[in-house]
Amino acid sequence: MKSTLLLVEDEAALADSLTTEFELENMSVIWAKDGAEALTLFKNNEGKINVIILDWMLPKLDGFSVLRKIRQSSQVPIIMLTARDYIGDKVAGLTGGADDYITKPFEMEELVARVEVALRHNRQAVSPATIFQVDDLLVDTDNKRVQRGEVIMPLTQREYELLVELVAHQDEACSRDDLLAAVWGTDFDGQPNILDVYIRNLRHKIDDHSGSKKLIHTVRGVGYMLSANVASI
């Protein structure tokens, strides 16, 4: 079955080139030329779109705003593709919910590879499907639903996979290498601090609430642990 890619890019020539490339990779491509059209097309095709390539600088509505609006209802993998190469922008994109961030100019082979990785992660199902509970945190892998108390937590695909890995080994120290391999793959050759960025995102969403018990802990020299049984490590 073909995967469907939503391409959000205002440069027509680049959009045409990317569309041709991904169609050769046996993908269906839906093109949005501005942020407002991207949200409309996503809403009309939600459930069919498997991955999104999203430019930052867009007419009508910028890519970061599109990212945040989509993240309110969906964990579909989103790859930011932008000329903004300042590290603060990269952190903002990843913290805001992007699964990956590629700066222009880029190599087509790398972009295709990253899309394939995003699709592969999105297809991977947690087995066996079950429900994990730690304190008032509920992770339902049947429905990919994360809840803390009465609040539903909107997570990105990578954030969700990282949380599932932690909760499946609750009360155990998970090494950085093991977490990177489980969530990003054994062939991951990106920056190791990407893990710290995603842990920070999870802490913000899961732990940073008034009165909430801190569940995500740093294990110095090892990695991270999810536990309700320790105050700090």
Buried (B, 14 or more C-beta within 10 A) or exposed (E): EEBBBBBBBBEEEBBEEBBEBBEEEEBBBBBBBBBBBBBEBBEEEEEEBBBBBBBBEBEBBBBBBBBEBBBEEBBBBBBBBBEBEEEEBBEBBBEBBBBBBBBEEEEEEEBBEBBBBBBEBBEEEBEEEEEBEBBBBBBBBEEBBBBBEEEEBBBBBBBBBBBBBBBBBBEEBBEBBBBBBBBBEEEBEEEEEBBEBBBBBBBEBBBEEEEBBBBBBBBEEBBBBBBBEEEEE
